[in-house]
Structure formats: structure tokens, C-alpha cells
């Protein structure tokens, strides 16, 4: 009788443990042993800029500059010598910039040789990017140089390979 009681307690405990493990595997951001599970907000194609976020840079040649996501505080105008005042997402610093590019995520139809795109310079070969990395990282402009590996979700921009899901199309060519 004692063995049956202990057996029931053990089964109850195991059932509770298994149900908790099942629930935790469904919660985003919960770490599981041995790295099992998904990275929080790292679903392919699931990251994007938010409304009002644009890519900005100082300097004189947009093709040579580093761009970061920001929000525009003061629109460019003749009174500001066509510069915009922005606040960067990465560090909250304000700066006057020469280049402001609204953009959107690329689609497969955008991926043609010669097309100008923004590429995430810090994640060339990463299949997963978190929302924060996507929005606060370094971007560069480049031209599509090959789509030979598009069947692998890879496109070549300026001779370097990127997962196409991370690429962005500027609202206009620089």
C-alpha cells in the first residue's frame, strides 16, 4: 500500500514536471536546456523597422557611408540646409544628417542584378537576427551582383552574400 502511494506521488510529480516543460517550450524567450527552442524575436522575416524609422547617415557620398536607423526630429528644409535632425535608435543620440532614406523590406521580386539595396553589414551570413539587432545595427548601400543562390535564400550584394530576408529597399536610389 505504501509503495502504491509513493508510486502515485512520483507519477503525479512527473506529470507536473512534464506539463511545465511543455508549457515553457511554448513561451517566447524561455530558454530550454541544451539550446533547444527559438531565439526571442528571431523568426526569419519576422523583424522589421517600426513606423517612422528611417536609415540615416552623415557625410557626402551615400554609397560610402554607414547608415543607422533613426527617427526624424526635424525634417530637412532650405532653412536647415537640407539636413535633418534625427535621434538614433542604437544610442539615443541626436545628430544632423545629410541622408535620410525611408525603406521597406525587400521581396524576391526586388532581387535583380543592379538593384540598390540596404544590407545589414554586421550580419552577412546570419540566418537569424533579433528585432533589436535588425533595428539598431549598421547598414550599408550596395547593388545586387548575383542571384545565383536565391534558391538557398541567398543574394550577393557588392560581391558579399546575404540572406535576402534581411535586405531593405530604399524609397529612392541615392
C-alpha positions in Angstrom: 0.0 0.0 0.0 2.9 2.4 0.9 4.5 1.5 -2.5 1.3 2.4 -4.4 1.0 5.7 -2.5 4.7 6.6 -3.3 4.2 5.5 -6.9 1.2 7.7 -7.3 3.1 10.7 -5.8 6.1 10.1 -8.2 3.7 9.8 -11.2 1.9 13.0 -10.1 5.3 14.8 -9.7 6.5 13.5 -13.1 3.2 14.6 -14.8 3.5 18.0 -13.3 7.2 18.3 -14.4 6.4 17.2 -18.0 3.4 19.6 -18.3 5.6 22.5 -17.1 8.3 21.7 -19.6 5.7 21.5 -22.4 4.2 24.9 -21.4 7.6 26.6 -21.1 8.6 25.4 -24.6 5.6 27.4 -26.0 6.6 30.7 -24.3 8.7 33.0 -26.4 12.0 33.9 -24.8 12.1 31.0 -22.4 15.5 29.2 -22.5 15.5 25.5 -22.7 18.4 23.2 -21.8 21.0 22.5 -24.5 19.9 25.5 -26.5 16.7 23.8 -27.6 14.0 26.3 -28.8 13.9 29.5 -30.7 15.7 32.8 -30.1 13.3 35.5 -28.9 12.2 37.6 -31.9 14.5 35.8 -34.3 12.0 34.3 -36.7 13.1 34.6 -40.3 11.3 37.5 -42.0 9.6 38.5 -38.7 11.7 41.5 -37.9 11.2 44.9 -39.4 11.5 48.7 -38.7 8.7 50.3 -37.0 6.6 53.2 -38.3 8.7 56.4 -38.6 12.1 54.6 -38.5 14.4 55.5 -41.4 18.0 54.9 -42.3 20.3 57.9 -41.9 23.9 59.0 -42.4 26.2 62.0 -42.5 28.9 62.5 -45.0 28.9 63.4 -48.6 28.6 60.1 -50.5 25.7 57.8 -49.5 27.4 54.9 -51.2 30.4 55.1 -48.9 28.5 55.9 -45.6 27.4 53.8 -42.7 23.7 54.1 -42.0 21.8 53.6 -38.8 18.1 53.5 -38.0 16.7 56.7 -36.5 13.6 58.8 -36.1 13.5 62.2 -37.7 13.1 65.1 -35.2 13.4 68.0 -37.8 12.6 67.4 -41.5 15.2 68.7 -44.0 14.4 72.0 -45.5 16.1 75.0 -47.0 16.2 76.6 -43.5 18.3 73.5 -42.3 20.4 73.4 -45.5 18.6 70.2 -46.4 19.8 68.4 -43.4 17.5 66.5 -41.0 17.9 66.3 -37.2 17.5 62.7 -36.1 17.7 60.6 -32.9 19.4 57.2 -33.4 17.8 54.1 -32.1 21.1 52.5 -31.2 22.1 55.0 -28.5 19.5 57.8 -28.4 22.0 60.4 -29.6 20.8 63.3 -31.8 22.6 64.4 -34.9 22.1 66.5 -38.0 22.5 64.2 -41.1 22.7 64.7 -44.9 20.9 61.4 -45.9 17.5 60.2 -44.8 16.1 57.1 -46.5 12.8 55.6 -45.7 12.9 51.9 -46.8 10.9 48.7 -46.8 11.9 45.1 -46.6 12.9 43.5 -49.9 10.8 41.0 -51.7 12.1 38.3 -54.0 10.8 40.4 -56.9 13.2 43.2 -55.9 16.2 40.9 -56.2 17.5 41.7 -59.6 21.1 42.3 -60.6 21.9 46.1 -60.4 19.2 46.9 -57.9 20.3 49.2 -55.0 19.6 47.8 -51.5 20.5 48.3 -47.9 22.4 45.4 -46.4 22.9 44.7 -42.7 26.7 45.0 -42.6 27.0 43.2 -39.3 25.1 40.0 -40.2 26.2 38.9 -43.6 25.7 35.2 -43.1 23.4 35.1 -40.1 20.2 33.2 -40.8 18.6 34.6 -37.6 18.6 38.2 -36.5 16.8 39.6 -33.4 14.5 42.6 -33.8 16.9 44.7 -31.8 19.9 43.7 -33.9 17.9 44.4 -37.1 16.8 47.8 -36.0 19.9 49.1 -34.2 22.7 47.7 -36.4 24.9 49.1 -39.1 23.6 49.3 -42.7 25.3 50.0 -46.0 24.1 50.6 -49.5 25.0 48.2 -52.3 24.0 46.8 -55.6 22.8 43.2 -56.2 25.7 41.5 -58.1 24.2 37.9 -58.3 21.0 36.0 -57.6 22.5 32.6 -58.5 21.9 31.2 -54.9 18.4 32.7 -54.5 17.1 29.1 -54.2 19.1 29.0 -50.9 17.6 32.3 -49.9 21.0 34.0 -50.5 21.7 37.0 -52.7 25.0 38.6 -53.5 25.3 42.4 -52.9 28.7 44.0 -53.8 30.2 40.6 -54.0 29.1 39.5 -50.5 26.4 37.0 -49.6 23.3 37.9 -47.5 20.1 36.2 -46.7 17.6 38.1 -48.8 15.0 38.4 -46.0 17.1 41.0 -44.2 17.7 43.3 -47.1 15.9 46.6 -47.5 14.8 48.7 -50.5 15.4 52.5 -50.2 12.4 54.6 -51.2 14.7 56.2 -53.9 18.1 55.5 -55.4 20.8 57.7 -54.0 
